């Protein structure tokens, strides 16, 4: 198993860096080419969420992203310092499109999508995703299959 | 890739060309641009996303915010997008039912602003 640990100051600019690192490793270890866009988007969503949590709770504490590959899977775990309860609507079930559409017309807030929206996007993108919370914070763990014949692996 | 923005007026419609990545870092720039347009009286917007390389939920939030702003002036916000990787996030979130999405700017201009 190979592991890459990334920690970054919780600033929006660094989310892009985290996406690029995850994308580079996913490509190198052999995640299917047609899945790489999903990896990039899902990692971006997880890191954006973590940056938001840290900005509110612990702006001096870096966000952690751990990338691992074994023989069959590429795993990305993004850890923040906040409890999952920071998302009033946690859960990975499909977003209720009708409810959102209704909100668009009547909600007083102009830019806020429903809280937990990033997790919903991840849930819609990634088949294997786990969101857990412990006293240290919330972990968003996502995994994709690896095809070792694809890009040489390693 | 940074966000690029262009604006072109077509009758009572305003076409906003967006390129690059719309994410948590660049979304504020798009948000400010849309706010400026609505504040300047542009209430019927067409956002051309054909040159967008990346869109996340933060960017979706800005588009939803733009839609709310123009609707508060009885305006409209249509999108132009044919890229499947961008359309996918609209499908996942159900926002294909919220935004009229067209295959070209000409199609969007031909559609009634609603």
Interface residues (C-beta under 8 A of the other chain):
Chain A: X12 X13 X15 X16 X37 X40 X41 X44 X45 X48 X51 X52 X94 X95 X96 X97 X98 X100 X101 X104 X105 X107 X110 X111 X112 X113 X117 X118 X120 X121 X124 X125
Chain B: X21 X23 X24 X25 X31 X54 X56 X57 X58 X60 X61 X62 X64 X65 X67 X68 X69 X71 X85 X88 X89 X92 X93 X94 X95 X97 X98
